[in-house]
């Protein structure tokens, strides 16, 4: 038998054109029946003999490969009458299981193994058995073809090669290789097939009546001997099968719809549980913040009471000392008039006034408390960054961390010029105590230990960024032609607004005159323990957003900062400044740890002030050069704010 493979496109067309009611295939415009006599002519087997009821189950343990191996093993053995009978039985089983009744799983039914010998094989009406087995699958396959695509048709069990040959025998779409060969299976090439493209055109070609034959042609005398009495197939069984299949399909679809509804309900319940859990967690956090703020308020109240008590005691002591001092002066004046010479007590210094609480200490304390609350709320969500290579751990005796020694080691020292190193060494040597205020200007207070944080790898605070903005403004005053004039808004402004403190004094410098001469507004923002930068273009009426660690969460409070600024300076700023679009600047150099965001904001401020468009690809090495950048920032701050001290001691500033 020629090995003709299952032609899926052709079988798909035939199953789609099969009519269960008519028990025939629609080829073009006419219905053509698939009969048992046609199967007999195609295979060359007589349409007579006893009936063979093919049973799909039970299945034996054999598969097709087992039958092939059995034939091969029997071929090797020496010839004998018993061996010949075994060979014949093995060949009969192979023909039936592999060629005439192939199943999807390549299994061999037990009923086939019961056929023994050629006499038993020749007594069966095989055309009728093969036709019945194929015919039993037509209703199911036609239902699948009507609903599914070609790729989902599945496997047609049985000798589907007969259907392929039957189709070409009834059409004129292809020519046989031998018109008179018997059986008709040998008239066609094993490679004959219909492609998916040709299948879509079949209905048009078969619509011409000349291309369809209603019956087999050229039936020879030899073939007439194979024919038997044609029996009408009762289509009611197939209609009942079709109704059963449709009922099963409907039940499956209903079950699928019920399952989908249950899944949706389950997902909604899970979503509600997650949302409820999230709301409870947020409520817990709010309670924690409330408790922490209450504890802070109680501590501050207690501290104020203690300070007030100490102040009263100091003031009382001061009044007593002042009384003694005045009395001493009167005594000295009396002695002067008596003796005619000044008393030594006149040269004494009056007692100093009681110390007041410093604004810089209060600002630093408020910033530390705010940082502590934010750190507590975000410690479980904040990404842990690996410290930059070269960061030094503070140990006893380490030059960077010890307040009583000169600074001789810090990561960026070797990258500075000799003059810059001398400036840092000299200024810090004049402020040996770690809490000494090295830089003080308006709302800016930077201590020695705060400068050491920049020299090392620690975070920067608002005073550092405000001080650097002052440096850039001084630079514009000297070289204003090549840089944009800008108005700076400290991050403390938004912080004071949120805390209900007086914030207007931090933006008093934004007047009609200063706004008219400015080209940009700079607002550094502290969002979720991270520094970002907003730069407003006053001519273009838009905001540029700079972020060294891109994250959508960092844009959360930008609009609020702009609104706070407009509330305090509404008489100067345009009304639509709140509605200006915020554009995220792309291609920025980014940080590779969790500590350098403030330094990147300073560098963004400096780079964005140029009148020419910034080529950010030239600054991709900032993260690697961070030790040098930090050290240069410290040197620049000291040269700007300690000009008098440096000039008096011979430094060229």
CORNOR-V668036 format. One record per pair of residues at least 4 apart in sequence whose C-alpha atoms are under 8 Angstrom apart, sorted by the first residue. I is the first residue (numbers start at 1). J is the second residue. D is the distance in Angstrom with one decimal. If there is no record, write none. Layout:
BEGIN
I&J&D / I&J&D
END
This chain:
BEGIN
1&185&7.4 / 1&186&7.5 / 2&185&7.5 / 2&186&7.1 / 2&189&7.7 / 2&190&5.6 / 3&190&5.8 / 4&161&6.1 / 4&190&4.7 / 4&191&6.7 / 4&192&7.7 / 5&161&7.1 / 5&190&7.9 / 6&11&7.8 / 6&160&6.5 / 6&161&6.7 / 7&11&6.1 / 7&164&7.4 / 7&193&6.1 / 7&194&6.9 / 8&12&5.9 / 8&150&7.6 / 9&13&6.3 / 9&150&7.0 / 9&194&6.5 / 9&195&6.2 / 9&196&5.3 / 9&199&6.1 / 10&14&6.2 / 10&164&7.5 / 10&193&7.6 / 10&194&5.8 / 10&195&7.7 / 10&199&6.5 / 11&15&6.0 / 11&163&8.0 / 11&164&7.7 / 12&16&6.1 / 12&145&6.3 / 12&150&6.3 / 12&153&6.8 / 13&17&6.2 / 13&199&6.9 / 14&18&6.1 / 14&25&6.7 / 14&26&8.0 / 15&138&6.7 / 15&141&6.1 / 15&142&4.5 / 15&145&6.2 / 16&142&5.3 / 16&143&7.9 / 16&145&5.3 / 16&146&5.9 / 17&25&5.6 / 17&26&5.2 / 17&27&7.4 / 17&142&7.6 / 18&23&7.3 / 18&24&5.9 / 18&25&4.4 / 18&26&6.3 / 18&138&7.5 / 18&142&6.3 / 19&23&5.6 / 19&24&5.6 / 19&25&6.2 / 19&26&7.4 / 20&24&7.2 / 20&139&6.3 / 20&235&6.8 / 20&238&6.3 / 20&239&6.2 / 20&242&7.7 / 21&235&6.3 / 21&236&7.9 / 21&238&7.9 / 21&239&6.6 / 22&235&7.4 / 23&33&6.8 / 23&233&7.9 / 23&235&6.3 / 24&31&5.7 / 24&32&5.4 / 24&33&4.4 / 24&34&6.6 / 25&31&5.3 / 25&32&5.3 / 25&33&6.2 / 25&34&7.7 / 26&30&5.6 / 26&31&4.4 / 26&32&6.4 / 27&31&6.1 / 27&32&6.8 / 27&203&7.4 / 27&206&6.2 / 27&207&7.7 / 27&212&7.0 / 28&203&5.5 / 28&204&7.3 / 28&205&7.5 / 28&206&4.3 / 28&207&4.2 / 28&208&7.2 / 28&209&7.7 / 28&212&7.5 / 29&206&7.5 / 29&207&5.7 / 29&209&7.6 / 32&214&5.8 / 32&215&7.9 / 34&38&7.1 / 34&166&7.9 / 35&39&6.7 / 35&131&7.5 / 35&230&7.5 / 36&40&6.3 / 36&47&7.1 / 36&127&5.9 / 36&128&5.6 / 36&131&5.9 / 36&230&6.9 / 37&41&6.3 / 37&47&6.4 / 37&127&7.4 / 37&226&7.7 / 37&227&5.4 / 37&228&6.6 / 37&230&6.9 / 38&42&6.1 / 38&166&7.5 / 38&216&7.4 / 39&43&6.1 / 39&127&5.6 / 39&128&8.0 / 39&130&7.9 / 39&131&6.9 / 39&162&6.9 / 40&44&5.5 / 40&45&5.0 / 40&46&5.8 / 40&47&5.8 / 40&127&5.2 / 40&226&6.4 / 40&227&6.8 / 41&45&7.0 / 41&182&8.0 / 41&183&6.1 / 41&184&6.3 / 41&223&6.0 / 41&226&6.9 / 41&227&7.6 / 42&162&6.9 / 42&165&7.5 / 42&166&7.6 / 42&183&5.5 / 42&184&4.5 / 42&185&5.2 / 43&127&7.9 / 43&162&7.9 / 43&183&5.6 / 43&184&6.8 / 43&185&6.1 / 44&182&6.8 / 44&183&4.6 / 44&184&7.4 / 44&223&7.4 / 44&226&7.2 / 45&126&7.0 / 45&127&6.6 / 45&226&6.4 / 46&125&6.9 / 46&126&7.7 / 46&127&7.1 / 46&225&7.5 / 46&226&4.2 / 46&227&6.4 / 46&228&7.5 / 47&125&5.7 / 47&126&7.2 / 47&127&5.8 / 47&128&6.7 / 47&226&5.8 / 47&227&5.5 / 47&228&5.0 / 47&229&7.9 / 48&124&7.4 / 48&125&4.9 / 48&228&6.2 / 49&122&7.9 / 49&123&5.4 / 49&124&4.8 / 49&125&4.4 / 50&123&6.2 / 50&124&4.9 / 50&125&5.6 / 51&124&6.1 / 51&125&5.8 / 51&128&7.6 / 51&129&7.1 / 52&124&6.2 / 52&125&6.9 / 52&126&7.4 / 52&129&5.8 / 53&129&6.9 / 54&111&6.8 / 54&129&7.0 / 54&133&7.2 / 55&109&7.1 / 55&111&6.5 / 56&109&6.2 / 57&109&6.3 / 57&110&7.4 / 58&109&6.4 / 58&110&6.3 / 59&107&6.7 / 59&108&6.1 / 59&109&4.3 / 59&110&5.5 / 60&107&7.1 / 60&108&5.7 / 60&109&5.5 / 60&110&5.2 / 61&107&7.5 / 61&108&7.4 / 62&66&5.9 / 62&67&7.3 / 62&107&6.3 / 62&108&5.6 / 63&67&6.7 / 63&106&5.6 / 63&107&4.7 / 63&108&5.6 / 64&68&6.5 / 64&94&7.4 / 64&97&7.2 / 64&98&6.4 / 64&106&5.8 / 64&107&6.8 / 64&108&7.1 / 65&69&6.2 / 66&70&6.1 / 67&71&6.4 / 67&90&6.9 / 67&93&7.5 / 67&94&6.0 / 68&72&6.3 / 68&94&7.3 / 69&73&6.1 / 70&74&6.3 / 70&90&7.0 / 71&75&6.3 / 71&87&6.7 / 71&90&6.1 / 71&91&7.0 / 72&76&6.8 / 73&77&7.0 / 74&83&7.3 / 74&86&7.8 / 74&87&6.3 / 75&87&7.8 / 77&83&8.0 / 78&83&7.9 / 79&83&6.2 / 79&84&6.9 / 80&84&6.2 / 81&85&6.4 / 82&86&6.4 / 83&87&6.1 / 84&88&6.2 / 85&89&6.2 / 85&117&7.0 / 86&90&6.1 / 87&91&6.2 / 88&92&6.1 / 88&117&6.3 / 88&118&7.3 / 89&93&6.2 / 89&115&7.6 / 89&116&5.7 / 89&117&5.4 / 89&118&7.8 / 90&94&6.2 / 91&95&6.2 / 92&96&6.2 / 92&115&7.7 / 92&116&8.0 / 92&117&7.5 / 92&118&7.7 / 92&121&7.5 / 93&97&5.9 / 93&112&6.4 / 93&113&6.3 / 93&115&7.5 / 94&98&5.6 / 94&99&7.4 / 95&99&5.2 / 95&100&6.4 / 96&100&4.9 / 96&101&5.7 / 96&102&7.9 / 96&112&6.9 / 97&101&5.1 / 97&102&5.5 / 97&103&7.9 / 97&108&5.9 / 97&109&7.8 / 97&112&7.0 / 98&102&5.0 / 98&106&7.9 / 99&159&6.4 / 100&130&6.8 / 100&158&6.3 / 100&159&5.0 / 101&130&7.3 / 101&133&8.0 / 101&157&7.2 / 101&158&4.6 / 101&159&5.9 / 102&106&6.6 / 102&107&7.9 / 102&157&6.0 / 102&158&5.2 / 102&159&6.7 / 103&107&6.2 / 103&108&7.7 / 103&157&5.2 / 103&158&6.6 / 104&155&6.5 / 104&156&7.9 / 104&157&6.2 / 108&112&7.2 / 108&113&8.0 / 109&113&7.2 / 110&114&6.8 / 111&115&7.4 / 115&120&6.1 / 115&121&6.4 / 116&120&5.8 / 116&121&7.1 / 117&121&6.3 / 118&122&5.9 / 119&123&6.3 / 120&124&7.1 / 125&129&6.5 / 126&130&5.9 / 127&131&5.9 / 128&132&6.0 / 129&133&6.1 / 130&134&6.2 / 130&158&7.2 / 130&159&7.2 / 131&135&5.9 / 132&136&6.1 / 133&137&7.2 / 133&158&6.5 / 134&138&6.9 / 134&157&7.1 / 134&158&5.5 / 134&159&7.1 / 134&160&7.6 / 135&139&8.0 / 136&238&7.8 / 137&141&6.1 / 137&156&7.3 / 137&157&7.5 / 138&142&5.9 / 139&143&6.3 / 139&238&6.3 / 139&239&7.9 / 139&241&6.9 / 139&242&5.8 / 140&144&6.4 / 140&241&7.9 / 140&242&6.9 / 140&245&7.0 / 141&145&6.1 / 141&153&7.2 / 141&156&7.5 / 142&146&6.1 / 143&147&6.6 / 143&242&7.6 / 143&245&7.9 / 144&148&5.7 / 144&153&6.3 / 145&149&6.9 / 145&150&7.1 / 145&153&6.0 / 148&152&6.0 / 148&153&6.8 / 149&153&6.9 / 156&160&6.8 / 159&163&7.8 / 160&164&6.7 / 161&165&6.4 / 162&166&5.9 / 162&185&7.8 / 163&167&6.1 / 164&168&6.6 / 165&169&6.1 / 165&184&8.0 / 165&185&6.7 / 165&188&7.3 / 166&170&6.3 / 167&171&6.3 / 168&172&6.9 / 168&173&7.0 / 168&174&6.7 / 169&213&7.7 / 169&216&6.6 / 170&212&5.8 / 170&213&4.6 / 170&214&6.5 / 170&215&6.6 / 170&216&6.6 / 171&206&7.8 / 171&211&5.4 / 171&212&4.5 / 171&213&5.8 / 172&210&7.9 / 172&211&4.9 / 172&212&6.6 / 172&213&8.0 / 173&211&7.0 / 176&187&5.4 / 176&188&5.0 / 176&189&7.3 / 177&187&5.6 / 177&188&5.7 / 177&189&6.5 / 178&186&7.6 / 178&187&4.7 / 178&188&7.2 / 179&187&6.0 / 180&184&7.9 / 180&187&7.2 / 181&186&6.1 / 181&187&5.5 / 182&186&6.7 / 182&187&7.5 / 182&223&7.8 / 183&187&7.6 / 183&223&8.0 / 184&188&7.6 / 188&192&7.1 / 194&198&6.1 / 194&199&6.3 / 195&199&6.0 / 196&200&6.6 / 197&201&7.1 / 198&202&6.4 / 201&205&6.5 / 202&206&5.9 / 203&207&6.0 / 204&208&7.6 / 205&211&7.3 / 206&211&5.7 / 206&212&6.4 / 207&211&7.8 / 208&212&7.6 / 219&223&6.0 / 219&224&6.6 / 220&224&6.2 / 221&225&6.5 / 222&226&7.2 / 223&227&6.9 / 234&238&7.8 / 235&239&6.2 / 236&240&6.1 / 237&241&6.2 / 238&242&6.0 / 239&243&6.2 / 240&244&6.2 / 241&245&6.1 / 242&246&6.2 / 243&247&6.1 / 244&248&6.2 / 245&249&6.1 / 246&250&6.1 / 247&251&6.2 / 248&252&6.1 / 249&253&6.2 / 250&254&6.2 / 251&255&6.1 / 252&256&6.0 / 253&257&6.1 / 254&258&6.2 / 255&259&6.1 / 256&260&6.2 / 257&261&6.2 / 258&262&6.2 / 259&263&6.1 / 260&264&6.2 / 261&265&6.2 / 262&266&6.1 / 263&267&6.1 / 264&268&6.1 / 265&269&6.2 / 266&270&6.2 / 267&271&6.0 / 268&272&6.1 / 269&273&6.2 / 270&274&6.2 / 271&275&6.1 / 272&276&6.0 / 273&277&6.1 / 274&278&6.0 / 275&279&6.1 / 276&280&6.2 / 277&281&6.2 / 278&282&6.2 / 279&283&6.0 / 280&284&6.1 / 281&285&6.2 / 282&286&6.2 / 283&287&6.2 / 284&288&6.2 / 285&289&6.1 / 285&377&7.1 / 286&290&6.0 / 287&291&6.1 / 288&292&6.0 / 289&293&6.0 / 289&373&7.2 / 290&294&6.1 / 291&295&6.1 / 292&296&6.0 / 292&373&7.7 / 293&297&6.0 / 294&298&6.2 / 295&299&6.1 / 296&300&6.0 / 297&301&6.0 / 298&302&6.1 / 299&303&5.9 / 300&304&5.9 / 301&305&6.2 / 302&306&6.2 / 303&307&6.0 / 304&308&5.9 / 305&309&6.1 / 306&310&6.2 / 307&311&5.9 / 308&312&6.1 / 309&313&6.3 / 310&314&6.0 / 311&315&5.9 / 311&354&7.1 / 312&316&6.0 / 313&317&6.2 / 314&318&6.0 / 314&354&6.1 / 315&319&6.1 / 315&353&7.9 / 315&354&6.1 / 316&320&6.3 / 317&321&6.1 / 318&322&6.0 / 318&351&7.0 / 318&352&7.7 / 318&353&6.8 / 318&354&7.0 / 319&323&6.1 / 320&324&6.3 / 321&325&6.0 / 321&351&6.6 / 322&326&6.1 / 322&350&7.3 / 322&351&6.6 / 323&327&6.0 / 324&328&6.0 / 325&329&6.3 / 325&350&6.8 / 325&351&7.8 / 326&330&6.3 / 327&331&6.2 / 328&332&6.0 / 328&345&6.8 / 329&333&6.1 / 329&345&6.9 / 329&346&6.2 / 330&334&6.1 / 331&335&6.2 / 332&336&6.1 / 332&342&7.3 / 332&343&5.3 / 332&344&7.9 / 332&345&6.4 / 332&346&6.6 / 333&337&6.3 / 333&342&7.7 / 333&343&7.5 / 334&338&6.2 / 335&339&5.7 / 335&340&7.6 / 335&341&7.8 / 335&342&7.8 / 335&343&7.0 / 336&340&5.0 / 336&341&5.1 / 336&342&5.3 / 336&343&6.4 / 337&341&7.6 / 342&346&7.1 / 343&347&7.8 / 344&348&7.3 / 357&361&7.4 / 357&362&7.8 / 358&362&6.6 / 359&363&6.2 / 360&364&6.1 / 360&443&7.7 / 360&444&7.8 / 360&445&5.7 / 361&365&6.0 / 362&366&6.2 / 363&367&6.2 / 364&368&6.2 / 365&369&6.3 / 366&370&6.2 / 367&371&6.1 / 368&372&6.2 / 369&373&6.4 / 370&374&6.3 / 371&375&6.0 / 371&529&7.5 / 372&376&6.2 / 373&377&6.4 / 374&378&6.2 / 374&528&7.0 / 374&529&6.8 / 375&379&5.5 / 375&529&7.2 / 378&382&5.5 / 378&528&7.5 / 384&594&7.3 / 385&592&7.9 / 385&593&5.1 / 385&594&5.3 / 386&593&6.1 / 386&594&7.7 / 387&391&6.8 / 387&593&6.2 / 387&594&7.6 / 388&457&7.8 / 388&592&7.8 / 388&593&6.6 / 390&411&6.8 / 391&411&7.4 / 391&456&7.0 / 391&457&6.3 / 392&456&7.6 / 394&398&6.3 / 394&400&7.4 / 394&401&5.5 / 395&401&7.1 / 396&401&7.8 / 396&402&7.1 / 397&401&7.6 / 397&402&6.1 / 398&402&5.9 / 399&405&6.4 / 399&406&6.9 / 399&407&5.7 / 399&408&6.3 / 399&409&6.2 / 400&407&6.0 / 400&408&7.5 / 400&409&6.2 / 400&410&6.3 / 400&452&7.0 / 400&456&7.8 / 401&452&7.8 / 403&432&6.2 / 403&433&5.8 / 403&434&5.2 / 404&432&5.7 / 404&433&6.7 / 405&432&7.4 / 406&425&6.8 / 406&428&7.3 / 406&429&5.9 / 406&432&7.9 / 407&425&6.1 / 407&428&7.4 / 407&429&7.9 / 408&425&7.6 / 409&413&6.7 / 410&455&6.2 / 410&456&6.3 / 411&455&7.2 / 411&456&6.6 / 411&627&5.4 / 411&628&7.6 / 412&416&7.0 / 412&455&7.3 / 412&626&8.0 / 412&627&4.3 / 412&628&4.4 / 412&629&7.6 / 412&630&7.1 / 412&631&5.4 / 413&421&6.8 / 413&628&7.3 / 413&631&6.7 / 415&628&5.5 / 416&420&5.9 / 416&421&6.2 / 416&628&7.0 / 416&631&7.3 / 416&632&6.9 / 417&421&6.4 / 418&422&6.2 / 419&423&6.2 / 420&424&6.4 / 420&632&7.7 / 420&635&5.8 / 421&425&6.1 / 421&635&7.7 / 422&426&5.9 / 423&427&6.1 / 423&635&6.7 / 423&638&7.4 / 423&639&7.4 / 423&646&7.6 / 423&651&7.8 / 424&428&6.1 / 424&634&7.5 / 424&635&6.0 / 424&638&7.2 / 425&429&6.0 / 426&430&6.6 / 427&431&6.8 / 427&638&7.5 / 427&642&7.9 / 427&646&7.9 / 428&432&6.5 / 428&438&8.0 / 428&448&7.0 / 431&436&6.0 / 431&437&7.9 / 431&438&6.9 / 431&448&6.9 / 432&436&7.4 / 432&448&7.9 / 433&448&7.3 / 434&447&7.1 / 434&448&5.2 / 434&449&5.1 / 435&447&5.6 / 435&448&6.0 / 435&449&6.4 / 436&447&5.3 / 436&448&5.7 / 437&445&6.6 / 437&446&5.7 / 437&447&4.1 / 437&448&6.4 / 438&445&7.8 / 438&446&5.9 / 438&447&5.2 / 438&448&6.0 / 439&444&7.2 / 439&445&5.8 / 439&446&5.0 / 439&447&6.8 / 439&638&7.8 / 439&641&6.4 / 439&642&7.6 / 440&444&5.4 / 440&445&4.7 / 440&446&6.6 / 441&445&6.8 / 443&463&7.6 / 444&463&5.0 / 444&464&7.8 / 444&466&6.8 / 444&467&6.5 / 445&463&6.1 / 446&450&5.9 / 446&451&6.9 / 446&463&6.5 / 446&464&7.1 / 447&451&6.4 / 448&452&6.4 / 449&453&6.4 / 450&454&6.9 / 451&455&6.4 / 451&634&6.8 / 452&456&6.0 / 453&457&6.4 / 453&458&4.9 / 453&459&6.9 / 453&460&7.3 / 454&458&6.2 / 454&459&7.3 / 454&460&6.7 / 454&630&5.8 / 454&631&7.3 / 454&634&7.0 / 455&627&7.5 / 455&630&5.7 / 455&631&5.5 / 455&634&7.0 / 456&627&7.7 / 456&630&7.8 / 457&595&6.7 / 457&596&7.5 / 457&627&8.0 / 458&595&5.8 / 458&596&7.7 / 459&595&5.1 / 459&596&6.6 / 459&597&7.8 / 459&598&6.9 / 460&464&6.2 / 460&465&7.6 / 460&598&5.6 / 460&599&7.2 / 461&465&6.9 / 461&598&7.6 / 462&466&6.0 / 462&490&7.3 / 462&491&6.4 / 462&492&7.0 / 463&467&5.9 / 464&468&6.3 / 465&469&6.2 / 465&524&7.9 / 465&598&7.3 / 465&601&8.0 / 465&602&6.4 / 466&470&6.4 / 466&490&6.2 / 467&471&6.4 / 467&637&7.2 / 468&472&6.3 / 468&602&6.8 / 468&633&8.0 / 468&637&6.9 / 469&473&6.2 / 469&488&7.1 / 469&602&7.9 / 469&605&7.8 / 470&474&6.2 / 471&475&6.2 / 471&636&7.7 / 471&637&7.0 / 471&640&6.6 / 472&476&6.3 / 472&606&7.0 / 473&477&6.4 / 473&485&7.8 / 473&486&7.8 / 474&478&6.6 / 475&479&6.0 / 475&480&7.5 / 476&480&4.3 / 476&481&7.9 / 476&483&6.3 / 476&484&7.7 / 476&485&7.0 / 479&483&7.3 / 480&484&7.3 / 480&485&7.4 / 482&610&6.5 / 482&611&6.3 / 483&609&5.4 / 483&610&4.8 / 483&611&5.7 / 484&518&7.6 / 484&519&6.0 / 484&520&7.1 / 484&609&5.1 / 484&610&6.2 / 484&611&6.2 / 485&517&7.3 / 485&518&5.0 / 485&519&5.5 / 485&520&6.6 / 485&609&7.7 / 486&518&5.1 / 486&519&5.7 / 486&520&4.6 / 486&521&5.4 / 486&522&6.9 / 487&510&7.1 / 487&514&7.7 / 487&515&7.4 / 487&518&6.5 / 487&520&6.3 / 487&521&4.8 / 487&522&6.2 / 488&521&5.9 / 488&522&4.9 / 488&523&6.4 / 489&493&7.1 / 489&506&7.4 / 489&507&6.6 / 489&521&7.5 / 489&522&6.2 / 489&523&5.1 / 489&524&7.4 / 490&506&7.1 / 490&523&6.6 / 490&524&6.8 / 491&495&6.6 / 491&523&6.8 / 491&524&5.7 / 491&525&5.6 / 491&526&6.9 / 492&496&5.9 / 492&506&7.8 / 493&497&6.3 / 493&503&5.5 / 493&504&7.7 / 493&506&6.0 / 493&507&7.6 / 493&565&7.9 / 494&498&6.3 / 494&503&7.8 / 494&561&5.8 / 494&564&6.4 / 494&565&7.9 / 495&499&6.3 / 496&500&6.1 / 496&501&4.9 / 496&502&6.6 / 496&503&5.5 / 497&501&6.0 / 497&502&7.2 / 497&503&6.0 / 497&564&7.0 / 503&507&7.6 / 503&568&7.9 / 504&508&6.3 / 504&568&5.8 / 507&565&7.8 / 507&568&7.5 / 507&569&7.5 / 509&514&7.4 / 510&514&5.9 / 510&515&6.2 / 510&569&7.4 / 510&572&7.5 / 511&515&5.9 / 511&572&6.2 / 512&516&6.0 / 512&572&5.7 / 513&517&6.5 / 514&518&6.2 / 515&572&7.4 / 515&573&7.8 / 518&538&7.8 / 519&537&6.6 / 519&538&5.5 / 519&539&6.9 / 520&535&6.6 / 520&536&5.3 / 520&537&5.0 / 520&538&5.5 / 521&534&8.0 / 521&535&5.5 / 521&536&4.8 / 521&537&6.9 / 521&538&7.4 / 522&533&7.3 / 522&534&5.9 / 522&535&4.7 / 522&536&6.5 / 522&605&7.7 / 523&533&6.0 / 523&534&5.1 / 523&535&6.4 / 524&531&6.9 / 524&532&5.9 / 524&533&4.5 / 524&534&6.1 / 524&601&7.4 / 525&531&5.8 / 525&532&5.3 / 525&533&6.0 / 525&534&7.4 / 525&558&7.4 / 525&561&7.7 / 526&530&5.5 / 526&531&4.7 / 526&532&6.5 / 527&531&6.3 / 527&532&7.3 / 527&554&5.9 / 527&556&7.8 / 527&557&7.0 / 528&554&7.1 / 530&554&7.7 / 530&597&6.5 / 530&598&7.8 / 531&547&7.8 / 531&597&5.5 / 531&598&5.4 / 531&601&6.8 / 532&545&7.6 / 532&546&5.9 / 532&547&5.2 / 532&548&7.3 / 532&554&7.6 / 532&597&7.4 / 532&598&7.7 / 532&601&6.2 / 533&545&6.0 / 533&546&5.1 / 533&547&6.8 / 533&601&6.1 / 533&604&7.7 / 533&605&7.8 / 534&543&6.4 / 534&544&5.8 / 534&545&4.9 / 534&546&6.5 / 534&558&7.8 / 535&543&5.5 / 535&544&5.1 / 535&545&6.6 / 536&541&7.1 / 536&542&5.9 / 536&543&4.3 / 536&544&6.3 / 537&541&5.5 / 537&542&5.5 / 537&543&6.1 / 537&544&7.6 / 538&542&7.3 / 541&577&7.4 / 541&580&6.0 / 541&581&8.0 / 542&580&4.9 / 542&581&5.2 / 542&582&6.2 / 542&583&7.5 / 543&580&6.6 / 543&581&6.2 / 543&582&4.6 / 543&583&6.0 / 544&582&5.9 / 544&583&5.0 / 544&584&6.0 / 544&585&6.2 / 545&582&6.5 / 545&583&5.8 / 545&584&4.7 / 545&585&5.8 / 546&584&6.5 / 546&585&5.9 / 546&588&7.7 / 546&601&7.7 / 546&604&7.3 / 547&554&7.9 / 547&588&7.8 / 547&590&7.8 / 547&601&8.0 / 548&588&7.1 / 548&589&6.7 / 548&590&4.4 / 548&591&5.7 / 548&597&6.2 / 548&600&6.6 / 548&601&7.8 / 549&590&6.1 / 549&591&6.4 / 549&597&7.6 / 550&554&7.6 / 551&555&7.8 / 552&556&7.5 / 557&561&6.5 / 558&562&6.5 / 559&563&6.2 / 559&578&7.1 / 560&564&6.2 / 561&565&6.4 / 562&566&6.3 / 562&577&7.7 / 562&578&6.1 / 563&567&6.2 / 563&578&6.1 / 564&568&6.6 / 565&569&6.2 / 565&570&8.0 / 566&570&5.0 / 566&573&6.5 / 566&575&8.0 / 566&577&7.6 / 566&578&7.5 / 569&573&6.1 / 570&574&7.3 / 570&575&7.2 / 573&577&7.2 / 576&580&6.6 / 587&616&6.4 / 587&617&7.4 / 588&616&5.8 / 588&617&7.8 / 588&620&7.7 / 589&616&6.8 / 589&617&7.7 / 589&619&6.3 / 589&620&4.9 / 589&621&7.5 / 589&622&6.8 / 589&623&7.8 / 590&600&7.8 / 590&620&7.7 / 590&622&7.9 / 590&623&7.0 / 591&596&6.4 / 591&597&6.8 / 591&600&7.6 / 591&622&8.0 / 591&623&5.6 / 592&623&6.4 / 596&600&6.3 / 597&601&6.3 / 598&602&6.5 / 599&603&6.4 / 599&630&7.3 / 600&604&6.0 / 601&605&6.1 / 602&606&6.4 / 603&607&6.1 / 604&608&5.9 / 605&609&6.6 / 606&610&7.7 / 607&614&7.0 / 608&614&7.0 / 610&614&7.5 / 615&619&7.8 / 616&620&6.9 / 621&625&6.2 / 622&626&5.9 / 622&629&7.8 / 625&629&6.3 / 626&630&6.0 / 627&631&6.3 / 628&632&6.1 / 629&633&6.2 / 630&634&6.5 / 631&635&6.3 / 632&636&6.1 / 633&637&6.2 / 634&638&6.3 / 635&639&6.1 / 636&640&6.2 / 637&641&6.1 / 638&642&5.3 / 638&643&7.5 / 639&643&5.6 / 639&646&7.6 / 639&653&6.3 / 642&646&6.2 / 643&647&6.0 / 643&653&6.6 / 644&648&6.1 / 645&649&6.5 / 646&650&6.5 / 646&651&5.1 / 646&652&7.5 / 646&653&7.2 / 647&651&5.1 / 647&652&6.4 / 647&653&6.8
END
